[in-house]
């Protein structure tokens, strides 16, 4: 009898060890595998093996909560069925060769906290539905071919701390709604086709540590409210058309350790603080 109970215990523990995600989630993972040419991945999945053994996955309580497949030679596109992974908190598909547009179905991943899609070949616009990702803290999609404007709905992401949209083909102005992101620490949109004035209320982003706007077509006077950003350590504004007293601004921001200000309205080139003072005399 003891042997029988021991056998049942082993069976039970084995079942726990190899507990599987739902068939719906498994199918969504298989869709991701096939849509991104899984057989050519650097480290592929054995679709006959338990999902818990598949590379790059983290599973909690029979749910996929993280997918980390950076540097894994993914190509193809992201399938719409990604929305079936409803418990997903982290998705990292960076440094691959994924093409196509961002599925609007991403917006249904309401538990998502970190979305890293940078250094791929993604195109199309950022879906306005992304504003529904209320738990998102990190959104990095730099170094792709994203076009269109930054959607105003981005201002709904109240938990967002890191927004990096750099090195794309984005156009239009910096939406005022960005100024609602009170938890934002990093705002990087360099190397796009953005233009217009920097909103005067940018000083409201009290937690901002990095503001990177270089290589765009922004113009106008830099808002004096930037000087209120006491946590700011990086301010990169080169290759735009800003005006203003840059030397005075620098004096008001002693915590800046990485500064690049374009004085193209005067010389068409970057000037140092000493040169700026000379120009004012």
N, C-alpha and C positions, 0 to 999 in steps of 0.2 A: 504493500500500500504506500509506504514511504517513497518507493521508487516511482510509483505512478504520480504522486503529488510533485515529486521533483521534476518529472517529465513535463507536467502541466505548467510548472513555474518557468521552466526553460522556454516553453512555447510562448508563454505570455510575455516574458522579457524580450524574446526575439521579435515578437510582434510590435512591441514598443520601440525597439531599436530601429526597425525598418518601417515605422509608420510613414505612410505616404501622404502627399498632398492630394487634394481632390482631383478628380479626373479633369475638371474644367481648368484648373491651374496647370496640370501636366500638359494638357493640349495646348495651352497658351505658350508654355515653354518650348514645346516641339515646334510650334509656329515660328517662334523667334529663332530657333535653331535652323529651320529650313529656309526661312526668309533671309537669313544672313549667311547662308552657305556654310552651315555648321561642319560639313565634312572637310572643309578647308581651314577650319580654325587651327590655331597653333595647339591648343588643347581642346579637343572636342568632347562631346558627351556620348556615352554608351546608352542609347535609348532603351536598351533591354535591361539595364541595371536600375536599381532603385534611384529615384530622383535625389534622394539625400546624398548620393555619391557623385552627383554631377558637379563638375568644376565651376567654381565661382558663385555658388549659391549658398545662401544662409536660410535655414528653415527653422521657424519657431512655431510651436503649437500647430503643426501640420500646415503651416502657411509659408509661402515664399516671402521673406521680408527684405532680402537683399540680393541683387545680381551685380557682380563685379567681373567684367569681361574686358577690361582695358588691355591694350597691346596684344590682342588675341586674333588678329587678322579677320575680323568680321567684315563682310561686305554685304551687298544687297540692301535691303530696306527694313525698317522697323514695322512689324505687322500691327494692324488695328486691334488685334486681339490682345495686345499688351494690357488692355483695360481689365482683363479677367484676373489679373494678379492684384486683387483688391487690397491685400495686406502689405504691398510693397512699400518699403520706406527708403530704400537706397537703390538707385540704378546708375551704374557707371559703365558706359560703353565707349569711353574716350580712347583716343589714339587707335582708331581703326579706319576703315574705308567705307563706312555706311553712307548710302546715298538716299535720295528721295526726300519727301517732305515729313515734317513732324506730324504724327497722327493727332487729330484733335481729341481722340479717345484718351490721350494722356490725362485729360482733365478729370477723368473718373477715378484716377489713383489718388484719392483724397488723403491717404496716409503718407504720401510721398514727402520726404524731408530733404533728400539730396538727389539732384538730377545732373549728371555729368555726361555731356554729349560732345565735348570739345574735340577738336582735331579729327574731324571726319569730313565727309563731302555732302553734308546735308544742304538742302535747298528749300525754296518756298518761304512762306511767312511764318512768324510765330503765331499760332492760333490764339484768338482772343479768349478761347475757352481756358487757356492756361491760368487765367485769373481765378479759377475755381480751386486751385491747388493750395488750399488755405494753410497747410502745414509745411509748405516748402520753405526751407532755410537757405538752401544753396542751389543756384541755377547757373551753370556754366556751359555755354554753347559757343565759345569763341573758336576762331579758326575753322569756319565753315563757309557756306555760300548762302546764308540766310538773307532774304530780301524783304522789301516792304518796310513798314513803320513799326516802331516799338508800340505794342498795343497798350492803350490806356488802362486796360484791365490789370496790367502788371501791378498797379497800385493797390489791388485787393490782397496782395500777398504780404499780409501784415507781419508774418514771422520771418520774412526774408532778410538774411544777413549778408549774403554774397550774390551779387548780380554781375555776371561777366558775359557781355555780348560782343566782345571785341573781335576785330578781324573778320568782318562779314561784309555784306553789301546793304546794310540798313540805311534807310533814308528818312527824311522828315526831321522833326524837332524832338528834343527830349521832353517827353510828356510830363505835364505838371503833376500827374498822379504819382510819379516816382517819389515826390516829396512827402507822400503819405507813409513811406516805408520807414517808420521810426526806429526800427531795429537794424537798419542797413549799416554795414561796416565797410563793404567794398562795392564801389560802383565803377565799373570799367566798360567803356564803349569805344575805346580807341580804334583807329583804322576802319572807319565806316564812311558813310556819306551824309552824316548828320549835319544840320545847320541850325541857325537861329540863335537867340539869346539863351543864356543860362538863367533859369527861373530865379528870381530874387529871393525866394523863400528856401533856397538850398541850404541856408544856414540852420534850418529846422532839423536837418539830419544830424542830430547831436552825437550819435555814436559813430559817425563816418570816420574811417581811418585812412582809406585810399580813395581818391577821386582821380580817375584817369580818363581824359577826354581827348587825348592827342590825335593828330592826323584825321581831322574832320574839317568842317567848314563853319564852325561856330564863330559868332562875331558879337560885337557889342562890348560894353563895359562889364568887367567882372563884378558880380554883386559883392558889396561890402560885407554882406552877411557871411561870406566864406570865412572871414576872420573869427567868427564865433565857433567854428568847428575845432574845439580844443583838443579833440582826439586825433585830428588829422595829422598823419606823418608823411603821406605821399600825395603830391599835387602835380600831376603831369598834364599840361595844357598845350604843349608844343604843336606847331603846324596848324594853327587856327588863325583867326583874325580878331583877337581880343584887343581891347583898349583899356587904359586905366593906369593908375600909379602902382606898378608892380612892386617897386622898391618898398613903398609904404605897406603894401599888403604883406610882403615877406617879413617886415619888422613886426607886424602884428601877429605873426604866426611862428613863434620861436620853436615850436615842437616839430616843424617840418624838417625832415631829414632827407627827403628825396623830392627835389623841386625842378620843374622844367616849365618855364613860362615863355610863350612865344610873343615877341614884341613886333610882329610882322607889320603892324600898322605904322611902325616907324622905320624899321630897317629891312624888313622882310627876312629877318634872321633872328636866331635866339641871342639874347644879350645877357650878360652877367649883371649882378647887382651893382657893381662899380660902374659899368657902362650905363646902366639905367640912371644912376645918380648924375653922371656926367651929362646925359641927355636932358635932364631936368634943369641943369644950370644954364 
